[in-house]
Amino acid sequence: VKILLDFSINGEPMGGTVKVPSSPRLEIDAHGTDSIEFIEVLRYSKPDGTFVVIYTLFPEGADFTWRQTDTTFKEDSIYYVRLRQVRLVRTRVAMAWSSPIWVKRS
């Protein structure tokens, strides 16, 4: 399955580190080969001690664009996105994961 998943924070692409003075701006562009069942945005911070799903999105279709400011951001964190399509492909679940983005407060 060739799912296109683009994730950035304040313009910083996946795999990067970005410094933000306030709440980070999350951006997702996704293009599946079938309808997207859900997209989850996860964030790790030291107080949580694990990755926590901070947004669960339910696109209606195979293409999805989303922009949102994480107003719950408090400290240095790591974000990533995962996506799941509705139908199985060759008896397997079709999923995509972004690379993480490290966010530091400036």
N, C-alpha and C positions, 0 to 999 in steps of 0.2 A: 504494500500500500504506500502510495506516495502522497503523504499529507504534508502540506506546507504550513509551518507554524513559525511565525515571526513574533518575537517578544522583545520589548525594549522598555527601559525606564529612563525618563528624562532624555530620550534620544540615544542612550547607551545601549548597544546591542548585547545579545546573549554572550555570556562568557566574560563580560567586562565588569569593571568597578566604577561606580559613580558616586560623587559627593553631592549631597543635597542640603540646602539651607532649611528646608521645611518638608512638608509631605511630598513623597515621590509621585510622579505621574506615570502610571502603568499603561502600556499600549500593547494590544494583541491584534494581529491579523492572522486569520486561519482559513485555509482552503482545503477541505477534505475531498475524498473521492466518493463520499456518501454523506448523508445527513449526520451532523455532529450531535451526539447525545448530550455531552456536557463538556465544559472546560472548567478546570479548577486552578485558582491562583493560590500558591502556597508560600508561606513566609516562615523563616526560622529566625528566632531572636533568643538571646541567652535566657531571659526570664521564662520563656516557654520551654526551652530545653529540647524542642523537637520542631519539625515542620507542622504548621497548622494551616488548614484551608481557610483563607480569609474571604474568598469569593468563589461561589459556584454559579456558573453561567449556563443557560440552556438555549443555545442558538436554535433557530428554526431554519434549517437548511445546511448546505455544505460550506457556505462562505460566511465569515463572521469578522466584524471589526468592532473593537471595543477600546474605550479610553476611560480611565478612572484615576482619581487621586486617592492614594491610601491615607486617609485621614487618621487611621489608627497607628501610623508609624511613630515610634518613640525613640528608637536607637538603632545602631548598626544592625543590619539584617541581611538575609539572603532570600531571594525570591526565585521561584521557577513556576512554570505552567505545565499542566498535563491536559490532554484532550483524549476523548474516547468517541468513536463513531458508533452509530446505531447498529449496523449489521456486521456480522462476522465475515471475515475474508478467509476463505479456505479453512473453515472451522476455527479460526483464531480471532480474538478480539483485536480490532484495529485501533491502536493508540499512538500518540506522539507525546514526547516530552521536550521541553525547552532545556537549554543549558541554563545554569544559574546566573543571576546577576547579583553582585555584592553591592549593597547600598550603605554608605557611611554618611553620617551627619557632618556637615562642614561647619 
